[in-house]
Amino acid sequence: MKAVKIGNTNWQASSVALGIMRMNALTPSAAANSLTAAVDAGINFIDSADIYGQGESEKVFGQALKQSGLRRDQLFIQSKGGIVVDPARSHGSLVFGKRYDFSKAHLIAAVDGELSRMGIDYLDSFLLHRPDPLMEPEAVAEAFDELQQAGKVRHFGVSNFDPQQFEFLQKNLRQPLLINQVQFSVMHTGMVDAGMHVNMADARSVNHDGGLLAFSRRKHVTLQAWSPFQYGMFAGVYIDNPKFPKLNAKLAALAEQYHVSKNGIAVAWILRLPVPFQVILGTMTPQHIQDSAAGADVALTRQDWYDVYFAAGNDLP
C-alpha cells in the first residue's frame, strides 16, 4: 500500500488507517478477523479514542490483538483523549461529551486507561480530541513531557484544530505536533471550497477552518480524514445512497475503470490531494476494509478528481 510520511519525520505509515470506533459491537473473534483483513490489505495504522464505545472498543481491540496473532510492533497504534463522556446521552457507538478536559491529570489518566484497556505498553501517537477553550497550554506541555519521558507515548498531535489553535499550542510544547485529524470527504469539502472561492460572496467562499490545507502543507502536518464515506455529521453514508445519484454514477464509472470499489475511488479522491493525508476507515467488515483500502493505490487523473468533485454538487467559481 502507498505510504505517507507522518509529519516532518522519517515515520512512514500506511495511507489508510483502521478506526476502531465501532469495534465495541464485535466479539473479540470477529474483531480479530477485521484486524487481520486490514493488515492483509496493507494497513498498519490503528486509530482509536478513549471515548469509543465508552472504552469498550479498546477492550475488544486488546483482546482481538491477542487472538489475531499479530505482534504489537507490526502496528502503529494511536488514540485520542480530552473528551469527558456523558453516559446519559451515549449509547452503542454514538458517544457524546459533557465537557472537554485538557488538564494534566485528565490527559495522563486518559493515556493510562487506553494502554490498560488495549493491553499495550505505549502509544505511537496520542491526539487531543477536540479544542478545549479552557486549555492551559502549560498543563498540556507538562502532560506530554511526562507521558513521553515515561515511554507511554512516542508522538503527539491534535484533532479538529484550526491553524491558530494548532500554532498556539505548538509554541508551548517541546514535541512537534505531527497530526491533525479532521472530517474530510467528497461530501465534506469545505477546506477545498474556500480555497477556490477566494474573494467570492457565495456559500462556498466561507472559510470554516482558517486555511487548514495550505497551513498543513506549509508546516508538514499530516491530516487524517475521518468519516470518508459519510455526509453531514454522521447523517449516513453517501455510497449507494439514492440521495446522491450523480455522485454514485461517477464513482461507479471510475470504479469500473480502475477495477476497485466505489469506496476505493472515494479513498483515492482524498489521497489525490497533494497534502500528506491518511484516510481513516470506520467499517469493521473485512471485505469493506479490503475494498476501501485498495483505493490507496489508485492514481486518479486531475480530470477524474474534478469530475468526482462536480458530481458531489460542487462547482468552480
N, C-alpha and C positions, 0 to 999 in steps of 0.2 A: 504494500500500500504506500501511496505517496506520504512522505513525512513532512512535518512542519517544525521549524525551529521555534522553541518556546522562549519568547523574549529575546533580549540581546545576549544570548548564551550559546553554548555548544550543545544544549539539551535538545535532542530530536525525538519527536514522538509521532504517533500516527495522526493523520489529519482528520480522522474520525474517531470520536470517543464514545464510550458507552456510559450513559447516565443511568443511575440505579434508583431514580425516584420511585418507580413503580415496583421495585423488587420485593417490597413487603407483601405483595399479593401472591407471590410464588412460594412453593415449597423449596427447601434448600436443594433438592434434587433437580427441580425444574430450573432454578436459578443457576445451578452448575452447568446445565445444558446451554443456557443463554451466554454464560461466560465463555464456554468452550467455543460456541459459534462465533462469538466476537473475536477471539484470538485466532481462530481458523481463518477469519476474514481479514486478518492483518491489524486488528485493533489491539493496542497495548496500553490504552489510557482509560481509566475509570474515573467518573465524576460522581460525587455524592454531596450530601449536606446533612448536618446533624438533625434537621427537621424532617427529612424524608421519611414518611410513614411513622412520624414521631419517634424516630430511632430504629424502628423495626427493619427498615430497608438495609441498614448497615449490619444489623444482626444476621439477617438472611444472607447478605453478601459474605460475611465472615465464614458462615457455615458452608456456603457454596464454594468459596475459595478452597477450603479444605477438601471437599468432596470432588472438586474438579481435577485435582492432582496438579494444578498449576502452582508454580513457585511464586513466592512474593516478588522476587526480582525479575519476573517476566512481565510485570505490570507497573505502570505509573499510576499511583492512586492519589486522588485529590478529593478533598472535602471542603465544605464551607461552614461558616458559623457567624453568629451575630444576631440571629432572629430568635426571639423567645416565643415559643409556641403558645397559642391559645387553644387548649384542648376542647373547650366547649364548642368551638366553631370548626374543628378539624375532624376529618373522617377519611378513612382509606388513604388514597394518595394525595388528596387535597388537604393541604395544611396551611393554616392561617396564623399569622403572628399577632401578639398583643403589644409588642414593642420591639425595637432594636436595642442591642446592648453591646457596645464595643469596650466595655470596661475590661481591665486586665484580668480580673478574676473570672469573668464570664468567658473570655476567649480561651484562656488556659483550660478551664473546665470543659469547654466545648471540644477542644482537641483531645483531651484525656478521655472523654466519653467516646469520641469517634474511634480512637485507637482500641479502646476496650471492646466496643461492640464489634469491630471488624477483626479483632484478634491479630493485629499487626503492631509493629514497633515504631513505625514512623509514617508520615505522610510525605509524598513527593511534593505536594503543594497544598497550601491552605489559603482560602479566599475569604475576605469579608463579604458577607452575602448581599447586603444592600446598604446604601449610605445611611449612616446614623447622624441626624442633625445634632445630637448631643455628643458626638465623637470628640474625645480629647486625644489628639494625636500622640501625646507623650505616653499615655496609657497603652495605646496600641503598640508603640515602639517598644515599651518595656515587655509587653506580652510576646511580641515577635522575637525579641532578643532572647528571652528565657526559653521559648519553645525551640529556637534554633540551637542554642547552646546545649540544651538537654538532648539534642538529637531527635526530637519529636517531629520537626517539620524542616524540610530542606529548602523549599522555595515558597514565595508568597505572591498574592495577587488580590484582586477585588472583583466584584460582580455588580454590574449596573451602575457604575460610577461614570460621571461626565469628566471631561478633561480637567476642569478646575478642581474638582474633588480629588481626582487622581493625583494631580501635582501637589496640592496642599498636603495630602498625606505623605506622598513620597519624600518631600523635603525634610520630613521629621523622622525618616527611617534610615537605618543602616543598610537594610536589604533592598535590592531593586524589586519593584512590583513588576512581575513578568506577564501577568494575565489580567484581562478584563472580560468577564463573561456577561454577554448581553443577548437580548432577544433579537433575532435576525432571521429572516427567510424571505422568499419571494412575495409573501403576503404581509411582510412587516419590513418595509424598505425605507423607513424614514431617514436613515443615515445616508442612503444613496440619493433619495429625492431632494433633500435640502441642498446637497452639493451641486445638483444640476439646475435647480431652480433659484440660484442666487439672484438677488435683486428683483425677484418677481413678487407678485402680490397674491398668488394663488395658494391653495391649501398646502401644496407640496413644498412651498418655499419656507414653511415654518421649520426652524432649526430646533429640534427637540433635544439634541444631545451635545451641543456645543462643538460640533465638528469632529466627532469621535473617530471617523475613518481616517481623516488626514492626520489627526493627532497620533493615532496608533501607528500609522506608517512612519511618522517622523520620529517617534520615541521607541520604535521597535517593540511594541506591546502586542502580544498575541491575543486576538479576540476569539472567544469561544461562543459559538452561536447556539443558543438554546431554543427549543420549540421550532426546529427547522421545517416541520410539516404542519404546523398549527396556524390558524388565523385567529386574530383577536387575542384576548388573554385567556387561553385555554377554552376558547369557544368551540373548538373542534378541529379536525384535520381538513385540509383542502384537497388532498389526494383522493380521487374518486368521489368527490363531493359534487352533487348536481348543481350546487350553487355557483360553481366555477367551471362552466363547460369549456370556455375558450382556453383557460389555463390547462385543464386536463387534456384537451385535444393536442395542445402543443407539447406538453410533457410526454404524451403517448407517442407522438410522431418522432420526437428525439430519442425516446427510449427504444423504439424500434430501430432507428438509425444507428445508435451506439450499442445496441444489444445489452441494455440494462433495464431496470425497472423505472417507473415514474419517480419513485423515491430516490433512486440513484441519480436521476437528472436533477432533482431538487438539491441534492448534495453537491453535485458538480457545479450547479449555478452559484452557490455560495463560494465554493473554493476557486471559482474562476476569477474572483476579485483579486487584484494584486496587493492583498493585505494578508499577513500571516493569520489564517483562520483555522480553527478546529470546529467541526460540526459535532454537536452532542446528540446522539440518538437516544430517544426515550423509550423506544419499543423494547419489550422483553421477549418477543417472538423470534426464535433463532433464524427462521427464513427471512423475516423482515430485516433483521440485523445484517445478514449477509447481502441481501438485495440492495439495501441502502448503502452499505459500505463500498459496494462495487463502484459507486459513482465517484469515489475519490480518484480513480484512475482514468476518468473521462475528461478529455480536454475539449470543452466547448469552444466553438469559434466565437469571435466577437458578435457576429450577427445572431448566432444561437442565443447568446446571453441576452441580447436586446429583445429578441423575439419572445423569450420567456417573460421578460420584464413587461413587455407590452401586453401579453396575453393575461397577465395578472391585473390588468386595468390601469397600468401606468402609462405615461406619455413623455414626450420630450417638450421642453419649453420652446 
